[in-house]
Amino acid sequence: MRKKIVAGNWKMNKNLQEGIELAKELNEALAADKPNCDVVICTPFIHLAKVSDIIDHSVIGLGAENCADKAKGAFTGEVSAEMVKSTGAEYVILGHSERREYYNETPEILKEKVLLALENGLKVIFCIGESLEQREANQQNEVVKAELEGSVFNLSAEDFQKIVIAYEPIWAIGTGKTATSDQAEEIHAYIRSVIEQKYGKEVADNTSILYGGSCKASNAPELFAKPDIDGGLIGGASLKCADFKGIIDAWK
């Protein structure tokens, strides 16, 4: 049975003290009212070690928002997968559209990051998705297939099972536009079919595919009711405990 997951991506928000407060608040809320899904918070690098000490890891998983494509060495300002793992983090987000667009992360760079993350025992939340232009040209299927082939389809079936896929229509991130639940389900089902072609039905059936793109408490129940949507990768709505918990509670 594949995992249902609600993951928060804090992005470049919250100073350390604010992040600690939010982590404490979430931890208390979820300890008091156990979630019906896996919950992960992906924080800025500087928060990881402190937040790791605060949260009950049996209730909330911890992740980084990125890691380097090199193992170690003279790469000033970079943070390696090994460093991420040493903080107590269990996950890392890779391939987010903001990293691809603003920091020119290519499929080859992402392939290296994925391999290093897996070597260091991290689970990868791997993001794929199309731009508005690509959606309007009806190219979304080709885009997501190419992104999978470019960075994760080199993995063995065993390693691929440590990957969570997050489908994020770039045109719906932070824009308030959301793919309709039918649009989201259609492409999630397509993504699962591409994984099945590559790794077989069992692996495809066990792969969690999250929806990312202006998901909030009001639309989460409708999205999560779809058979191929296994949860969400949440941006803005993960920065307030009540908003994030509202999405988590959509699984109840």
C-alpha positions in Angstrom: 0.0 0.0 0.0 1.7 3.2 -1.1 2.2 6.0 1.4 0.0 9.1 1.7 2.3 12.1 2.3 1.8 15.7 3.0 5.1 17.6 2.7 5.8 21.2 3.5 8.4 23.2 1.5 9.2 26.3 3.5 11.4 27.8 0.7 13.3 30.9 1.8 11.0 31.8 4.7 11.3 32.0 8.5 14.4 32.9 10.4 15.7 30.3 12.7 13.7 31.4 15.7 10.5 31.6 13.7 11.2 28.1 12.2 11.7 26.6 15.6 8.4 28.1 16.8 6.5 26.7 13.8 8.1 23.3 14.2 7.1 23.2 17.9 3.6 24.3 17.1 3.2 21.6 14.4 4.7 18.9 16.7 2.2 19.7 19.4 -0.7 19.8 17.1 0.1 16.5 15.5 1.0 14.8 18.7 -2.4 15.8 20.1 -4.3 14.7 16.9 -2.3 12.0 15.1 -2.2 12.4 11.4 -3.7 9.9 9.0 -0.7 10.2 6.6 3.0 10.8 6.7 3.9 14.4 7.4 7.3 15.9 6.3 8.6 19.4 6.7 11.4 20.6 4.4 13.2 23.6 6.0 16.1 25.9 5.0 19.5 24.2 5.7 20.2 26.4 8.8 17.1 25.1 10.5 17.6 21.4 10.1 19.7 20.4 13.1 17.7 22.5 15.6 14.3 21.4 14.2 15.5 17.8 14.2 15.9 18.0 18.0 12.4 19.5 18.5 10.2 17.2 16.5 9.0 13.7 17.2 10.4 11.9 14.1 7.7 9.2 14.5 5.1 12.0 13.7 7.0 14.4 11.5 9.7 13.6 9.0 12.4 16.2 8.3 13.8 17.2 4.9 16.1 19.7 3.2 15.0 21.7 0.2 18.1 20.9 -1.9 21.6 19.4 -1.7 24.9 19.7 -3.6 25.8 17.7 -6.7 29.2 17.0 -5.2 30.1 14.8 -2.3 32.5 17.2 -0.6 35.4 19.6 -1.2 36.1 23.2 -2.2 32.6 24.2 -3.1 32.1 27.3 -0.9 28.5 27.8 0.2 27.3 24.3 -0.8 25.7 21.7 1.5 26.3 18.1 0.7 23.8 15.2 1.0 26.0 13.7 3.8 25.7 17.0 5.8 21.9 17.0 5.3 21.7 13.4 6.6 23.9 14.2 9.6 21.4 16.8 10.9 18.7 14.0 11.3 16.9 14.8 8.1 15.4 11.9 6.2 14.3 13.6 3.0 15.5 16.0 0.4 13.5 17.9 -2.3 15.3 17.8 -5.7 14.4 19.2 -9.1 12.0 21.9 -7.8 11.0 24.2 -10.7 12.5 27.2 -8.9 15.9 25.4 -8.7 15.7 24.4 -12.4 14.7 27.9 -13.5 16.6 30.3 -11.3 19.8 28.2 -10.7 19.9 26.4 -14.0 19.8 22.9 -12.6 20.0 20.5 -15.5 18.8 16.9 -15.7 22.4 15.8 -15.5 23.1 17.9 -12.3 19.9 16.5 -10.8 20.9 13.0 -11.7 24.1 13.5 -9.6 22.1 15.0 -6.7 19.7 12.1 -6.7 22.5 9.5 -6.6 24.3 11.3 -3.8 21.1 11.7 -1.8 20.4 8.0 -2.1 24.0 7.0 -1.3 23.6 8.9 2.0 20.3 7.3 2.9 18.0 10.1 2.1 14.6 9.7 0.5 14.1 12.0 -2.5 11.1 14.1 -3.2 11.7 14.6 -7.0 9.7 17.4 -8.7 8.5 17.4 -12.2 6.0 19.6 -14.1 5.4 21.8 -17.1 5.2 25.6 -17.6 2.1 27.5 -18.8 3.4 27.6 -22.4 4.0 23.9 -22.4 0.6 23.2 -20.9 -1.1 25.5 -23.5 0.8 23.6 -26.3 -0.4 20.3 -24.7 3.1 19.1 -24.1 2.8 18.3 -20.4 3.1 14.5 -20.9 6.3 14.8 -22.9 7.7 17.3 -20.4 7.2 15.1 -17.3 8.3 11.9 -19.1 11.6 13.6 -20.2 12.2 14.9 -16.6 11.8 11.4 -15.2 14.0 9.9 -17.9 16.7 12.6 -17.5 17.3 12.3 -13.8 15.7 9.2 -12.1 15.0 6.4 -14.7 18.7 5.5 -14.5 18.1 4.0 -11.1 17.6 0.4 -10.3 14.0 -0.6 -9.4 15.2 -1.0 -5.8 16.6 2.6 -5.6 13.6 4.0 -7.5 11.4 2.9 -4.7 13.2 5.4 -2.4 11.8 8.2 -4.7 8.6 10.2 -4.1 7.4 12.0 -7.2 5.9 15.5 -6.8 4.0 16.8 -9.8 4.0 20.6 -9.8 2.4 22.4 -12.7 4.7 25.5 -12.7 1.8 27.6 -13.8 0.0 26.9 -10.5 2.9 27.6 -8.1 2.2 30.6 -6.0 -0.2 32.0 -8.6 -3.4 30.9 -6.9 -4.3 29.0 -10.0 -4.7 25.3 -9.3 -5.0 22.5 -11.8 -8.6 21.1 -11.5 -8.7 17.8 -9.6 -9.5 16.1 -12.9 -6.5 17.7 -14.7 -4.2 16.7 -11.8 -5.6 13.1 -11.7 -5.1 12.8 -15.5 -1.4 13.6 -15.4 -0.8 11.7 -12.1 -2.3 8.6 -13.8 0.0 9.3 -16.8 3.1 9.6 -14.6 2.2 6.3 -12.9 1.8 4.7 -16.4 5.3 5.9 -17.4 6.8 4.4 -14.2 4.9 1.2 -14.9 6.4 1.0 -18.4 9.9 1.4 -16.9 9.7 -0.6 -13.7 6.6 -2.7 -13.8 3.2 -2.5 -12.2 4.2 -3.3 -8.6 6.8 -0.5 -8.4 4.3 1.9 -10.1 1.6 1.0 -7.7 3.9 1.6 -4.7 5.2 5.0 -5.9 3.7 8.0 -4.0 2.9 10.9 -6.4 2.2 14.2 -4.7 0.5 17.2 -6.1 2.2 20.6 -5.7 0.7 23.8 -6.9 -1.5 26.1 -4.8 -2.9 23.2 -2.7 -4.8 24.4 0.4 -7.2 23.1 3.0 -10.2 24.1 0.8 -9.2 22.1 -2.3 -7.1 19.3 -0.7 -10.0 16.9 0.0 -11.1 17.0 -3.6 -7.5 16.5 -4.9 -6.7 13.7 -2.4 -9.9 11.8 -3.2 -8.4 11.0 -6.7 -7.0 7.5 -7.0 -3.5 8.6 -8.3 -3.0 11.6 -6.0 -1.2 10.4 -2.9 -0.8 13.8 -1.1 0.7 17.2 -1.6 4.0 19.2 -1.7 2.8 22.4 0.0 4.5 25.8 -0.3 2.8 28.9 1.2 0.2 26.9 3.2 2.9 25.0 5.1 4.1 28.2 6.8 1.2 28.4 9.2 0.4 25.5 11.5 -3.4 25.8 11.1 -3.2 26.0 7.3 -0.9 23.1 7.0 -2.9 21.0 9.5 -6.0 21.7 7.5 -4.4 20.0 4.5 -3.1 17.1 6.6 -6.6 16.6 7.9 -7.9 16.2 4.4 -6.8 12.5 4.8 -9.2 12.0 7.7 
